[in-house]
Amino acid sequence: MSIPYRFEVTRTAASLAEEFAGLEPGTETGTCAAVAGRVMLRRVQGKLAFATLADSSGRIQLFAPSATTPRFDDFAALSIGDWVGVSGEVMTTRRGELSVRADNWALLAATERPFPDKWHGLADVDTRYRQRYLDLWVSDEARTTAMARSRTLSLIRRWMEDRGFVEVETPVFHPIPGGATARPFTTHHQALDLDLYLRVAPELYLKRLVVGGMERVFELARVFRNEGLSTRHNPEFTMLEAYQAYADYTDMMALTEGLVAHLAEAVCGTTKLTYDGRALDLTPPWRRATLLELVEERTGERVDLDTPLDELRRVCQWHGVPVEDGWGPGKLVLELYEKTTEAELWDPVFVCDYPEEVSPLARAHRAQPGMVERFEAIVAGRELSNAFSELTDPAEQRRRFEDQAARRAGGDEEAMVVDADYLRALEYGLPPTGGLGIGVDRLVMLLTGATAIRDVILFPTLRPERGG
């Protein structure tokens, strides 16, 4: 059977269902429509054949009487998964099923592998992720999640632009790793004989643009971190990063809760969700609490940067938190928080004011020595965003870079290095600036109810299949 080079589609399954809802059984409309998609169900009853055609919008029945259907035997022999194009009158059968009569039809692509049906689907989770091209057909949930992700990205862009932010693109290849404490992927540019790094964050380039006078910028950036796989980690993922001149981290709190609430209303119809079986209220304003306050609430331990190191180590060990030599009080406090407290925070909370020791790009706190103006938004026990009042002093930034470089030389593969060009940019002047990063994949997880990051990434990173 000859496969055509194109097929003119005039209607979708959803548009037909909307226009002709409520037709009486046995009605002929006189309207002709051309539809295309995959055959998902098929049955033959003597001289009548019926098929369910699925397109990207939904499903519609195909009605094929032997008396009027060209190549009726071929139509009746179609396989589940075959792509077909069908044109004919829109009608309802005697049982009242809205249908397109197969007055003309063409095979558009034949499936050469057994196609899973809607009722059995893909039982193996690994197969679902590897063969997303099948999962999207047999799982309504997979298709709904994919469309929700696409809509979320579109809504983010519109919301940010409505507030005066300009979308930009910054390099994916970086000459040095920077912008976050994470292990990078490396590659090599042959023509320049130059080692490069896939970006772990776009932060330092976006702040260069603020120096250049672009006062509100954002990027929906694909970023790469050479880390393990988990239900909340994938080596490549998507970040929304935004920078606003003349703002601080309190402005970023308002921006974060406003954006997330807007997305929840637009995608879910409400800010009061159910996630993983528990109620989750995203309605602003979200709680603000310091990291030290939350640790005390959870553990009963009152600690701060002035607590003696031996006492901090004892508290960590008492709560089962591993301790490494060389960690200062800031790192010990952070580890205590992350291992005992973060996962227990359910409703949205801005965890504010982090130790400078673990925040090399954030501005010193205006009232608390040794701390910086930084927050992480925690929702359903997971970090959703990270934000700062940005460090603008080039001399202080150099000192912190050099401290990070010393740690890297000591074996910390996630520590930063000195970015001389970024320091040069700061020397031209960076105004007071608020910066924000939101994990888009985790945000989509909240909006769709997904509990694994692989469910919201169309093609997640996977181990190689057995046998190659």
C-alpha positions in Angstrom: 0.0 0.0 0.0 1.4 3.4 -1.1 2.2 5.8 1.8 1.2 9.4 0.9 3.7 12.3 1.4 1.1 14.4 3.2 -2.4 14.3 4.5 -4.7 17.4 4.9 -6.2 17.4 8.3 -9.2 19.6 8.8 -10.5 18.7 12.3 -9.2 17.3 15.6 -11.0 14.7 17.7 -11.6 17.3 20.4 -13.1 19.9 18.1 -15.5 17.3 16.7 -16.6 16.2 20.2 -17.2 19.8 21.2 -19.1 20.8 18.1 -21.3 17.7 17.8 -21.9 16.8 21.4 -25.5 15.7 22.1 -26.4 14.4 18.6 -29.2 11.9 18.5 -28.3 8.3 17.6 -28.3 7.6 13.9 -27.8 11.2 12.9 -26.0 12.2 9.7 -24.7 15.8 9.9 -23.8 16.4 6.2 -20.4 17.8 7.5 -17.3 16.2 6.1 -14.1 16.1 8.2 -10.6 14.8 7.7 -8.8 13.4 10.8 -5.5 11.6 11.4 -3.9 9.8 14.2 -3.2 6.3 15.5 -5.6 3.4 15.6 -5.8 2.5 19.3 -8.8 0.0 19.2 -10.3 -2.0 16.4 -13.2 -4.4 16.1 -14.9 -6.0 13.1 -18.5 -7.1 13.1 -19.3 -8.8 9.7 -19.6 -6.1 7.1 -18.9 -3.3 9.6 -15.5 -2.2 11.1 -15.0 0.2 13.9 -11.8 1.8 15.1 -10.8 4.3 17.8 -8.5 7.0 16.4 -6.3 9.0 18.8 -4.8 12.3 17.9 -3.0 14.8 20.1 -6.4 16.3 21.3 -8.3 13.1 22.1 -10.2 10.2 20.5 -12.9 9.8 17.9 -14.5 6.6 16.5 -14.1 5.6 12.8 -17.0 3.9 11.2 -16.3 1.8 8.2 -19.2 0.0 6.4 -17.9 -2.5 3.8 -20.4 -1.1 1.2 -18.8 2.3 1.1 -15.3 2.0 2.6 -12.5 1.7 0.0 -10.3 -1.3 0.6 -12.5 -2.5 3.4 -10.5 -5.7 4.1 -7.3 -3.6 4.5 -9.1 -1.3 6.9 -10.5 -4.2 8.9 -6.9 -5.6 9.1 -5.3 -2.5 10.5 -3.0 -3.1 13.5 -3.2 -1.3 16.8 -0.7 1.6 16.5 -1.0 2.1 12.8 -1.2 5.8 11.7 -4.2 6.5 9.4 -5.9 9.5 7.8 -9.6 9.3 7.3 -12.1 11.6 5.6 -15.8 11.3 5.6 -19.1 12.5 7.0 -19.5 13.2 10.7 -22.3 11.1 12.1 -23.5 9.0 15.1 -24.1 5.3 15.0 -27.3 3.6 16.0 -25.8 3.4 19.5 -25.1 7.1 19.5 -21.3 7.0 19.1 -19.9 10.1 17.4 -17.9 8.9 14.4 -16.3 9.9 11.2 -17.4 7.5 8.4 -14.4 6.2 6.4 -15.5 7.4 3.0 -11.8 7.7 2.1 -8.7 6.7 4.1 -5.0 6.2 3.8 -2.4 4.3 5.8 0.1 7.0 6.9 2.6 4.7 8.8 2.5 1.1 9.8 3.7 0.0 13.2 6.2 -2.8 12.8 6.3 -3.7 16.6 3.5 -4.8 18.8 1.9 -1.7 20.1 0.7 -1.6 23.8 -3.0 -1.0 24.2 -4.6 1.5 26.5 -5.9 -1.1 28.9 -2.6 -2.8 29.6 -0.3 0.1 29.0 3.4 -0.1 29.8 3.7 -1.9 33.1 7.5 -1.5 33.4 8.4 1.9 34.7 11.9 1.8 33.1 10.3 1.1 29.7 8.0 4.0 30.2 10.9 6.4 30.6 13.0 4.8 27.8 10.2 4.6 25.3 8.3 7.8 26.0 7.1 7.8 22.4 4.9 4.8 23.5 4.1 6.0 27.0 2.6 9.2 25.7 0.0 7.2 23.7 -1.0 4.7 26.3 -0.8 6.8 29.4 -3.2 9.8 29.8 -1.1 10.8 32.8 2.1 11.1 30.8 0.4 13.2 28.1 -1.2 15.4 30.7 2.0 16.0 32.5 3.9 16.8 29.3 1.3 19.4 28.3 1.3 20.9 31.8 5.0 21.3 31.7 4.8 23.1 28.3 2.0 25.3 29.6 4.0 26.1 32.8 7.0 27.3 30.7 4.8 29.5 28.6 3.1 31.0 31.6 6.4 31.7 33.3 7.6 33.7 30.3 4.4 35.7 30.1 4.3 36.4 33.9 8.0 37.5 34.0 7.6 39.7 30.8 4.5 41.4 32.3 6.7 42.5 35.2 9.4 44.1 33.0 11.8 41.2 32.8 13.6 40.5 29.5 14.4 36.9 28.5 18.0 36.3 27.5 20.3 33.4 26.5 23.7 32.9 28.1 26.5 30.4 27.2 26.1 26.7 27.9 29.8 26.2 27.5 31.8 27.9 30.3 35.6 28.3 30.4 35.5 27.8 34.1 32.7 26.3 36.3 30.8 28.9 38.4 27.5 30.1 39.7 26.8 27.2 42.0 28.7 24.7 44.2 28.3 21.6 42.0 30.5 19.2 40.1 30.5 20.1 36.4 30.6 18.0 33.2 33.7 18.6 31.1 34.2 18.6 27.4 36.9 19.7 24.9 36.9 22.2 22.1 39.1 20.8 19.4 39.7 24.0 17.3 40.7 26.0 20.3 42.3 23.1 22.1 40.4 24.2 25.2 38.7 22.4 28.0 35.2 23.7 28.7 32.5 23.0 31.2 28.7 22.5 30.7 27.2 25.2 32.9 26.0 24.4 36.4 24.2 27.7 36.6 23.8 30.8 34.4 24.1 33.2 37.4 27.4 34.9 36.7 26.6 35.7 33.1 23.1 37.0 34.0 24.7 39.4 36.6 27.1 40.6 34.0 24.1 41.7 32.0 22.8 43.7 35.0 26.2 45.4 35.1 25.6 46.1 31.4 22.4 47.9 32.2 19.8 45.2 31.7 18.0 45.8 34.9 15.6 42.9 34.9 16.7 39.7 33.1 15.7 36.0 33.3 16.6 32.8 31.6 14.9 29.4 31.4 18.2 27.6 31.3 19.1 24.0 30.8 21.9 23.3 33.3 24.1 20.3 34.0 25.4 18.9 37.2 27.6 15.8 37.4 25.7 14.2 40.3 23.7 11.1 41.1 20.2 10.1 40.1 17.3 10.2 42.5 13.6 11.0 42.6 14.4 14.7 42.7 17.8 14.8 40.8 18.5 14.5 37.1 22.0 15.4 35.7 20.4 17.9 33.3 17.5 20.0 34.4 15.8 23.3 33.8 16.2 26.4 36.0 14.4 29.7 36.0 17.0 32.3 37.0 16.1 36.0 37.3 17.9 39.1 38.5 16.4 42.4 39.4 18.4 45.6 39.9 17.6 47.8 43.0 16.1 44.8 44.8 17.1 42.5 47.6 16.1 39.0 48.8 12.8 40.2 50.3 11.7 41.3 46.8 12.7 37.8 45.5 10.4 36.3 48.2 7.5 38.3 46.9 8.3 37.4 43.3 8.6 33.6 44.1 5.4 33.2 46.0 3.5 35.4 43.5 4.8 33.4 40.5 4.1 30.0 42.0 0.6 30.9 43.2 -0.1 32.3 39.7 1.0 29.0 38.1 -1.0 26.9 40.5 -4.2 28.9 39.7 -3.6 28.7 36.0 -2.5 25.1 35.8 -4.5 23.5 38.6 -7.3 26.0 39.1 -6.4 26.6 42.8 -3.5 27.2 45.2 -4.8 24.5 47.5 -3.4 21.3 46.2 -3.0 17.7 47.3 0.5 16.4 46.8 1.6 12.8 47.6 -1.6 12.3 49.5 -1.2 15.4 51.7 -2.8 18.9 51.6 -0.5 21.6 50.3 -1.4 25.2 50.4 0.6 27.5 48.1 -1.5 30.6 48.8 0.7 33.7 49.6 2.0 34.9 51.9 4.3 32.0 52.7 5.9 31.7 56.1 9.3 33.4 56.7 11.6 31.8 59.3 15.4 31.7 59.8 17.4 28.6 59.3 18.5 28.6 63.0 14.9 29.0 64.2 13.8 26.0 62.2 16.6 23.9 63.4 15.7 24.7 67.0 12.0 23.9 66.3 12.9 20.5 64.9 15.7 19.4 67.1 15.3 21.4 70.3 18.9 22.5 69.8 19.8 26.2 70.0 22.9 26.6 67.9 24.5 29.5 66.0 27.9 30.5 64.5 29.2 31.3 68.0 28.6 27.8 69.3 32.0 26.1 69.9 33.0 23.8 67.2 33.2 20.8 69.5 29.7 21.4 70.7 28.4 21.7 67.1 30.1 18.5 66.2 28.5 16.8 69.2 25.1 18.0 68.3 25.5 16.8 64.7 26.7 13.4 65.8 23.8 13.1 68.4 21.4 13.6 65.5 23.1 11.2 63.2 24.7 13.9 61.0 28.1 12.8 59.6 30.9 15.3 60.2 34.1 15.9 58.2 37.3 17.5 59.3 37.7 21.0 58.1 34.1 22.0 58.3 33.6 25.3 60.0 30.5 26.3 62.1 28.6 27.5 59.0 28.9 24.2 57.2 28.1 22.2 60.4 24.9 24.3 61.0 23.9 23.8 57.3 24.4 20.0 57.5 22.4 19.8 60.7 19.6 21.7 59.0 19.6 19.7 55.8 19.8 16.3 57.6 17.2 16.9 60.3 14.9 19.7 59.3 14.5 20.4 55.6 12.6 17.2 54.6 10.1 17.8 57.5 9.0 21.2 56.1 5.7 20.7 54.2 3.8 23.9 53.6 5.8 26.6 51.8 8.4 28.3 53.9 11.2 30.7 53.1 14.2 29.5 55.0 16.1 32.7 55.5 19.7 33.7 56.5 22.4 31.2 55.7 26.0 31.1 56.9 28.5 33.0 54.7 30.7 29.9 54.7 28.3 28.1 52.4 27.1 31.0 50.4 29.9 32.5 48.3 27.8 34.7 46.1 25.4 36.2 48.6 25.7 39.6 50.2 26.5 39.8 53.9 23.5 40.1 56.2 22.9 43.7 57.2 22.3 42.8 60.8 23.8 39.4 61.6 27.6 39.0 61.3 28.7 35.8 59.6 25.4 35.3 57.9 24.2 36.3 54.4 20.9 37.5 53.0 19.9 34.2 51.3 16.8 32.1 51.3 15.6 28.8 50.0 11.9 28.2 49.4 11.1 24.7 50.7 7.8 23.1 49.6 6.7 19.6 50.4 10.1 18.9 52.0 12.1 19.9 48.9 14.1 22.9 47.9 12.2 24.7 45.2 14.2 27.9 44.9 17.4 29.6 46.1 17.8 33.4 46.2 20.1 36.1 47.4 20.7 39.7 48.0 23.6 39.6 45.5 27.1 40.2 46.6 28.2 43.4 44.8 31.6 44.2 46.4 34.4 43.0 44.0 37.0 42.8 46.8 34.8 40.7 49.0 33.8 38.5 46.0 37.5 37.9 45.2 38.2 36.9 48.8 35.3 34.4 48.7 36.4 33.0 45.3 39.9 32.5 46.6 38.5 30.7 49.7 36.5 28.5 47.4 39.5 27.8 45.2 41.5 26.8 48.2 38.8 24.3 49.1 38.8 23.0 45.6 42.6 22.5 45.7 42.0 20.6 48.9 39.7 18.1 47.1 36.3 19.7 47.2 35.2 19.1 43.5 32.0 21.2 44.0 33.8 24.3 45.1 34.1 27.3 42.8 37.2 28.8 41.2 38.2 32.4 40.7 36.4 34.0 37.8 38.6 36.9 36.9 36.3 38.3 34.2 33.3 38.3 36.6 35.4 40.2 39.1 36.3 42.7 36.4 32.6 43.2 35.7 31.9 43.8 39.3 34.6 46.5 39.3 32.5 48.4 36.9 29.7 48.4 39.4 26.8 46.1 40.1 23.9 48.0 41.8 22.0 46.4 44.7 20.5 43.3 43.0 18.1 40.5 44.0 18.7 37.1 42.3 16.5 34.0 42.2 16.7 30.5 40.9 13.7 28.2 40.7 13.9 24.5 39.8 11.3 24.2 37.0 11.2 20.4 37.1 10.4 20.4 40.8 7.8 23.1 40.3 6.1 21.0 37.6 6.2 18.0 40.0 4.2 20.0 42.5 1.7 21.2 39.9 1.1 17.7 38.4 1.4 15.6 41.5 4.4 13.8 40.2 6.7 12.3 43.0 9.7 11.5 40.7 11.5 14.0 38.6 11.7 11.5 35.7 7.9 11.8 35.4 8.1 15.5 34.4 11.2 15.2 32.0 10.3 13.7 28.7 13.6 12.0 28.2 15.4 11.6 31.6 18.9 10.4 32.0 18.9 6.5 32.5 21.5 3.8 32.8 22.3 2.1 29.5 20.0 -0.8 28.6 21.3 -4.3 29.2 23.0 -5.6 26.2 23.5 -2.0 24.8 
